């Protein structure tokens, strides 16, 4: 039996071209632009963070302090995003055969964990203040919240221009949007305190912020967990891919099919394909790679293609 599973020179060059295209697609001009947008948003967030912490203590507002805690995670998210973009642009070398493309995944997961910790601390303090309310200066809360809304609108507008195909950028964007909603809630709480003197509104607003943080954290941890556990990415159903491959006339069967994400926007596939004689294994490989790229957007594939073994002997029941 002829073994066609050995790497063909043209196929090796094809895989090399795939890697080069992935580098250009994920870390070219777009990555540089994303870095600038993130840096601008980070500057806005950090400047406001310092202002908010000072005013939170001056006004005895837990809602403002909760927002400041979330703003701190936002600053960390944006800073980590910048670092991840820089690391992901490093070329593969030595034992790092994919470079540091998963740095953004680790960054996004760290953001999710930080959000969980901060939300737990704020929720505990908020419940305490619901039981034992603390006097809150409504005017300070309203002023700071109004400034916070303006700052986060600006940061959201800047981040909206970045490429959100990246889980790294998408996670940072989610942080900023969540803060915007949180400040709107805090602004409403401050107005309620001024008009009614109901100080518990501050703690209630804090719990709303906690809910938003938990929602953002769950989304980040769920998505990064799927990537790190190498589950099939959403939109890439293995059964559909297998059906498409076996639907080709030359293909006898396919097995050991694995579909996963190296990082966001970088799906990969490997499989062992058996083809019917006298089909040319290398030609079939090329046709399948084109099929997977055009139909599923999979341009980083590793296919081992062999001829299906001949059926040498068929054994009957022997009892007729």
One Martini backbone bead per residue (centre of mass of N, CA, C, O) as a GRO file, in nm:
protein
  320
    1UNK     BB    1   0.095   0.037   0.023
    2UNK     BB    2   0.058   0.364  -0.027
    3UNK     BB    3   0.212   0.635   0.138
    4UNK     BB    4   0.064   0.980   0.183
    5UNK     BB    5   0.147   1.113   0.475
    6UNK     BB    6   0.370   1.259   0.386
    7UNK     BB    7   0.523   1.546   0.350
    8UNK     BB    8   0.476   1.791   0.127
    9UNK     BB    9   0.642   2.053   0.008
   10UNK     BB   10   0.389   2.220  -0.070
   11UNK     BB   11   0.246   2.183   0.203
   12UNK     BB   12   0.458   2.317   0.379
   13UNK     BB   13   0.435   2.590   0.239
   14UNK     BB   14   0.135   2.626   0.300
   15UNK     BB   15   0.164   2.638   0.610
   16UNK     BB   16   0.354   2.879   0.614
   17UNK     BB   17   0.152   3.073   0.482
   18UNK     BB   18  -0.057   3.059   0.702
   19UNK     BB   19   0.114   3.180   0.929
   20UNK     BB   20   0.167   3.449   0.787
   21UNK     BB   21  -0.131   3.534   0.757
   22UNK     BB   22  -0.196   3.537   1.060
   23UNK     BB   23   0.004   3.756   1.136
   24UNK     BB   24  -0.112   3.978   0.954
   25UNK     BB   25  -0.408   3.969   1.049
   26UNK     BB   26  -0.353   3.998   1.377
   27UNK     BB   27  -0.054   4.195   1.363
   28UNK     BB   28  -0.082   4.455   1.218
   29UNK     BB   29  -0.224   4.746   1.168
   30UNK     BB   30  -0.460   4.686   1.361
   31UNK     BB   31  -0.294   4.646   1.621
   32UNK     BB   32  -0.177   4.932   1.626
   33UNK     BB   33  -0.450   5.076   1.647
   34UNK     BB   34  -0.551   4.939   1.903
   35UNK     BB   35  -0.327   5.048   2.086
   36UNK     BB   36  -0.409   5.347   2.063
   37UNK     BB   37  -0.697   5.325   2.168
   38UNK     BB   38  -0.626   5.199   2.443
   39UNK     BB   39  -0.438   5.425   2.546
   40UNK     BB   40  -0.651   5.646   2.553
   41UNK     BB   41  -0.850   5.505   2.744
   42UNK     BB   42  -0.648   5.467   2.976
   43UNK     BB   43  -0.601   5.767   3.037
   44UNK     BB   44  -0.894   5.832   3.114
   45UNK     BB   45  -0.930   5.624   3.342
   46UNK     BB   46  -0.696   5.705   3.534
   47UNK     BB   47  -0.775   5.998   3.583
   48UNK     BB   48  -1.057   5.933   3.702
   49UNK     BB   49  -0.981   5.737   3.928
   50UNK     BB   50  -0.842   5.938   4.114
   51UNK     BB   51  -1.085   6.127   4.144
   52UNK     BB   52  -1.290   5.916   4.259
   53UNK     BB   53  -1.149   5.828   4.519
   54UNK     BB   54  -1.147   6.101   4.655
   55UNK     BB   55  -1.463   6.147   4.641
   56UNK     BB   56  -1.555   5.892   4.791
   57UNK     BB   57  -1.433   5.973   5.068
   58UNK     BB   58  -1.565   6.254   5.088
   59UNK     BB   59  -1.877   6.121   5.039
   60UNK     BB   60  -1.922   5.825   5.149
   61UNK     BB   61  -1.918   5.635   4.875
   62UNK     BB   62  -1.970   5.317   4.761
   63UNK     BB   63  -2.044   5.348   4.466
   64UNK     BB   64  -1.784   5.498   4.390
   65UNK     BB   65  -1.593   5.276   4.494
   66UNK     BB   66  -1.702   5.058   4.310
   67UNK     BB   67  -1.636   5.204   4.049
   68UNK     BB   68  -1.333   5.225   4.108
   69UNK     BB   69  -1.285   4.921   4.111
   70UNK     BB   70  -1.374   4.884   3.819
   71UNK     BB   71  -1.174   5.087   3.698
   72UNK     BB   72  -0.926   4.926   3.783
   73UNK     BB   73  -0.989   4.682   3.603
   74UNK     BB   74  -0.987   4.844   3.346
   75UNK     BB   75  -0.696   4.936   3.359
   76UNK     BB   76  -0.584   4.649   3.368
   77UNK     BB   77  -0.711   4.556   3.102
   78UNK     BB   78  -0.575   4.765   2.917
   79UNK     BB   79  -0.284   4.706   2.996
   80UNK     BB   80  -0.293   4.403   2.921
   81UNK     BB   81  -0.369   4.450   2.627
   82UNK     BB   82  -0.112   4.592   2.542
   83UNK     BB   83   0.078   4.360   2.619
   84UNK     BB   84  -0.057   4.139   2.445
   85UNK     BB   85  -0.011   4.274   2.173
   86UNK     BB   86   0.297   4.277   2.193
   87UNK     BB   87   0.335   3.968   2.229
   88UNK     BB   88   0.169   3.867   1.974
   89UNK     BB   89   0.390   4.002   1.770
   90UNK     BB   90   0.571   3.784   1.828
   91UNK     BB   91   0.757   3.558   1.698
   92UNK     BB   92   0.818   3.251   1.634
   93UNK     BB   93   1.027   3.049   1.866
   94UNK     BB   94   1.143   2.770   1.925
   95UNK     BB   95   0.920   2.644   2.161
   96UNK     BB   96   0.739   2.889   2.043
   97UNK     BB   97   0.536   2.799   1.785
   98UNK     BB   98   0.304   3.045   1.851
   99UNK     BB   99   0.420   3.213   2.043
  100UNK     BB  100   0.202   3.477   2.215
  101UNK     BB  101  -0.114   3.451   2.137
  102UNK     BB  102  -0.231   3.371   2.441
  103UNK     BB  103  -0.204   3.631   2.608
  104UNK     BB  104  -0.496   3.743   2.568
  105UNK     BB  105  -0.638   3.513   2.719
  106UNK     BB  106  -0.502   3.552   2.995
  107UNK     BB  107  -0.592   3.844   3.028
  108UNK     BB  108  -0.900   3.793   3.020
  109UNK     BB  109  -0.906   3.595   3.259
  110UNK     BB  110  -0.794   3.789   3.472
  111UNK     BB  111  -1.028   3.985   3.451
  112UNK     BB  112  -1.250   3.793   3.547
  113UNK     BB  113  -1.130   3.731   3.828
  114UNK     BB  114  -1.119   4.024   3.929
  115UNK     BB  115  -1.422   4.077   3.911
  116UNK     BB  116  -1.505   3.868   4.123
  117UNK     BB  117  -1.353   3.986   4.364
  118UNK     BB  118  -1.469   4.275   4.363
  119UNK     BB  119  -1.772   4.195   4.377
  120UNK     BB  120  -1.756   4.056   4.655
  121UNK     BB  121  -1.663   4.300   4.821
  122UNK     BB  122  -1.894   4.495   4.746
  123UNK     BB  123  -2.134   4.318   4.831
  124UNK     BB  124  -2.065   4.304   5.131
  125UNK     BB  125  -2.076   4.613   5.185
  126UNK     BB  126  -2.362   4.666   5.079
  127UNK     BB  127  -2.514   4.491   5.281
  128UNK     BB  128  -2.413   4.642   5.531
  129UNK     BB  129  -2.548   4.922   5.438
  130UNK     BB  130  -2.838   4.821   5.442
  131UNK     BB  131  -2.837   4.769   5.750
  132UNK     BB  132  -2.605   5.017   5.788
  133UNK     BB  133  -2.638   5.317   5.714
  134UNK     BB  134  -2.468   5.580   5.535
  135UNK     BB  135  -2.385   5.888   5.496
  136UNK     BB  136  -2.449   6.070   5.188
  137UNK     BB  137  -2.319   6.280   4.937
  138UNK     BB  138  -2.508   6.359   4.674
  139UNK     BB  139  -2.352   6.581   4.519
  140UNK     BB  140  -2.093   6.418   4.472
  141UNK     BB  141  -2.216   6.180   4.326
  142UNK     BB  142  -2.334   6.337   4.086
  143UNK     BB  143  -2.074   6.470   3.984
  144UNK     BB  144  -1.902   6.216   3.940
  145UNK     BB  145  -2.101   6.058   3.764
  146UNK     BB  146  -2.114   6.264   3.533
  147UNK     BB  147  -1.816   6.245   3.463
  148UNK     BB  148  -1.814   5.937   3.418
  149UNK     BB  149  -2.000   5.934   3.177
  150UNK     BB  150  -1.826   6.109   2.992
  151UNK     BB  151  -1.567   5.936   2.999
  152UNK     BB  152  -1.704   5.664   2.902
  153UNK     BB  153  -1.804   5.767   2.636
  154UNK     BB  154  -1.526   5.830   2.523
  155UNK     BB  155  -1.401   5.545   2.563
  156UNK     BB  156  -1.613   5.393   2.396
  157UNK     BB  157  -1.564   5.538   2.130
  158UNK     BB  158  -1.271   5.453   2.100
  159UNK     BB  159  -1.308   5.136   2.132
  160UNK     BB  160  -1.510   5.102   1.888
  161UNK     BB  161  -1.261   5.129   1.674
  162UNK     BB  162  -1.177   4.864   1.742
  163UNK     BB  163  -1.096   4.524   1.720
  164UNK     BB  164  -1.350   4.281   1.831
  165UNK     BB  165  -1.231   3.995   1.754
  166UNK     BB  166  -1.079   4.032   2.005
  167UNK     BB  167  -1.088   3.927   2.330
  168UNK     BB  168  -0.917   4.148   2.444
  169UNK     BB  169  -1.079   4.394   2.338
  170UNK     BB  170  -1.361   4.294   2.424
  171UNK     BB  171  -1.306   4.295   2.728
  172UNK     BB  172  -1.234   4.594   2.757
  173UNK     BB  173  -1.499   4.702   2.641
  174UNK     BB  174  -1.687   4.576   2.854
  175UNK     BB  175  -1.579   4.736   3.089
  176UNK     BB  176  -1.653   5.022   2.990
  177UNK     BB  177  -1.957   4.975   2.951
  178UNK     BB  178  -2.018   4.889   3.241
  179UNK     BB  179  -1.933   5.159   3.366
  180UNK     BB  180  -2.143   5.331   3.229
  181UNK     BB  181  -2.385   5.197   3.364
  182UNK     BB  182  -2.291   5.243   3.655
  183UNK     BB  183  -2.295   5.558   3.645
  184UNK     BB  184  -2.591   5.586   3.586
  185UNK     BB  185  -2.682   5.454   3.853
  186UNK     BB  186  -2.532   5.653   4.039
  187UNK     BB  187  -2.674   5.907   3.946
  188UNK     BB  188  -2.954   5.820   4.038
  189UNK     BB  189  -2.879   5.779   4.338
  190UNK     BB  190  -2.797   6.074   4.394
  191UNK     BB  191  -3.072   6.199   4.329
  192UNK     BB  192  -3.231   6.042   4.544
  193UNK     BB  193  -3.077   6.153   4.789
  194UNK     BB  194  -3.142   6.451   4.746
  195UNK     BB  195  -3.466   6.421   4.736
  196UNK     BB  196  -3.498   6.189   4.997
  197UNK     BB  197  -3.249   6.066   5.181
  198UNK     BB  198  -3.184   5.775   5.057
  199UNK     BB  199  -2.896   5.606   5.133
  200UNK     BB  200  -2.948   5.311   5.017
  201UNK     BB  201  -2.911   5.378   4.714
  202UNK     BB  202  -2.605   5.332   4.709
  203UNK     BB  203  -2.609   5.024   4.766
  204UNK     BB  204  -2.792   4.946   4.532
  205UNK     BB  205  -2.605   5.049   4.309
  206UNK     BB  206  -2.375   4.857   4.384
  207UNK     BB  207  -2.530   4.593   4.313
  208UNK     BB  208  -2.561   4.660   4.017
  209UNK     BB  209  -2.259   4.663   3.955
  210UNK     BB  210  -2.212   4.371   4.038
  211UNK     BB  211  -2.390   4.244   3.821
  212UNK     BB  212  -2.221   4.353   3.583
  213UNK     BB  213  -1.954   4.218   3.664
  214UNK     BB  214  -2.053   3.924   3.657
  215UNK     BB  215  -2.134   3.921   3.362
  216UNK     BB  216  -1.853   3.986   3.247
  217UNK     BB  217  -1.699   3.755   3.384
  218UNK     BB  218  -1.851   3.516   3.263
  219UNK     BB  219  -1.789   3.573   2.966
  220UNK     BB  220  -1.479   3.556   2.989
  221UNK     BB  221  -1.448   3.273   3.126
  222UNK     BB  222  -1.600   3.109   2.916
  223UNK     BB  223  -1.429   3.179   2.664
  224UNK     BB  224  -1.142   3.117   2.775
  225UNK     BB  225  -1.201   2.828   2.863
  226UNK     BB  226  -1.254   2.715   2.578
  227UNK     BB  227  -0.972   2.776   2.470
  228UNK     BB  228  -0.793   2.627   2.689
  229UNK     BB  229  -0.969   2.349   2.638
  230UNK     BB  230  -1.015   2.314   2.327
  231UNK     BB  231  -1.276   2.385   2.213
  232UNK     BB  232  -1.505   2.422   1.997
  233UNK     BB  233  -1.586   2.680   1.834
  234UNK     BB  234  -1.807   2.898   1.764
  235UNK     BB  235  -1.927   2.793   1.442
  236UNK     BB  236  -1.761   2.498   1.475
  237UNK     BB  237  -1.896   2.218   1.370
  238UNK     BB  238  -1.771   1.908   1.348
  239UNK     BB  239  -2.000   1.764   1.192
  240UNK     BB  240  -1.998   1.959   0.947
  241UNK     BB  241  -1.703   1.912   0.865
  242UNK     BB  242  -1.721   1.607   0.819
  243UNK     BB  243  -1.941   1.621   0.602
  244UNK     BB  244  -1.775   1.789   0.399
  245UNK     BB  245  -1.542   1.588   0.362
  246UNK     BB  246  -1.716   1.319   0.298
  247UNK     BB  247  -1.853   1.461   0.039
  248UNK     BB  248  -1.615   1.374  -0.109
  249UNK     BB  249  -1.551   1.141  -0.346
  250UNK     BB  250  -1.247   1.054  -0.247
  251UNK     BB  251  -1.362   1.009   0.040
  252UNK     BB  252  -1.388   0.758   0.286
  253UNK     BB  253  -1.259   0.895   0.557
  254UNK     BB  254  -1.272   1.045   0.897
  255UNK     BB  255  -1.041   1.125   1.167
  256UNK     BB  256  -0.918   1.293   1.423
  257UNK     BB  257  -1.093   1.551   1.489
  258UNK     BB  258  -0.971   1.894   1.537
  259UNK     BB  259  -1.109   2.191   1.698
  260UNK     BB  260  -0.956   2.518   1.752
  261UNK     BB  261  -0.809   2.782   1.947
  262UNK     BB  262  -0.538   2.973   1.976
  263UNK     BB  263  -0.703   3.236   1.927
  264UNK     BB  264  -0.865   3.491   1.854
  265UNK     BB  265  -0.914   3.445   1.510
  266UNK     BB  266  -0.750   3.136   1.537
  267UNK     BB  267  -0.823   2.874   1.378
  268UNK     BB  268  -0.798   2.508   1.403
  269UNK     BB  269  -0.700   2.198   1.219
  270UNK     BB  270  -0.721   1.836   1.255
  271UNK     BB  271  -0.668   1.536   1.041
  272UNK     BB  272  -0.767   1.205   0.922
  273UNK     BB  273  -0.745   1.096   0.581
  274UNK     BB  274  -0.925   0.876   0.365
  275UNK     BB  275  -0.864   0.756   0.035
  276UNK     BB  276  -0.940   0.661  -0.273
  277UNK     BB  277  -0.864   0.473  -0.517
  278UNK     BB  278  -0.646   0.666  -0.731
  279UNK     BB  279  -0.611   0.900  -0.563
  280UNK     BB  280  -0.450   1.198  -0.489
  281UNK     BB  281  -0.346   1.301  -0.189
  282UNK     BB  282  -0.236   1.591  -0.248
  283UNK     BB  283  -0.480   1.692  -0.402
  284UNK     BB  284  -0.690   1.644  -0.180
  285UNK     BB  285  -0.565   1.823   0.028
  286UNK     BB  286  -0.594   2.088  -0.129
  287UNK     BB  287  -0.904   2.074  -0.160
  288UNK     BB  288  -0.969   2.067   0.145
  289UNK     BB  289  -0.833   2.333   0.224
  290UNK     BB  290  -1.015   2.507   0.044
  291UNK     BB  291  -1.283   2.424   0.168
  292UNK     BB  292  -1.224   2.511   0.466
  293UNK     BB  293  -1.171   2.807   0.397
  294UNK     BB  294  -1.437   2.888   0.241
  295UNK     BB  295  -1.663   2.759   0.442
  296UNK     BB  296  -1.502   2.804   0.753
  297UNK     BB  297  -1.226   2.976   0.781
  298UNK     BB  298  -0.990   2.753   0.751
  299UNK     BB  299  -0.625   2.838   0.733
  300UNK     BB  300  -0.534   2.618   0.972
  301UNK     BB  301  -0.417   2.312   0.855
  302UNK     BB  302  -0.387   1.950   0.944
  303UNK     BB  303  -0.336   1.693   0.700
  304UNK     BB  304  -0.372   1.347   0.694
  305UNK     BB  305  -0.311   1.161   0.390
  306UNK     BB  306  -0.452   0.846   0.291
  307UNK     BB  307  -0.491   0.538   0.187
  308UNK     BB  308  -0.714   0.311   0.176
  309UNK     BB  309  -0.748   0.003   0.260
  310UNK     BB  310  -0.760  -0.302   0.146
  311UNK     BB  311  -0.988  -0.564   0.086
  312UNK     BB  312  -0.871  -0.892   0.110
  313UNK     BB  313  -1.106  -1.015   0.311
  314UNK     BB  314  -1.417  -1.204   0.322
  315UNK     BB  315  -1.617  -1.326   0.586
  316UNK     BB  316  -1.838  -1.555   0.641
  317UNK     BB  317  -2.043  -1.778   0.821
  318UNK     BB  318  -1.991  -2.101   0.724
  319UNK     BB  319  -2.315  -2.235   0.740
  320UNK     BB  320  -2.439  -2.297   0.437
   0.00000   0.00000   0.00000
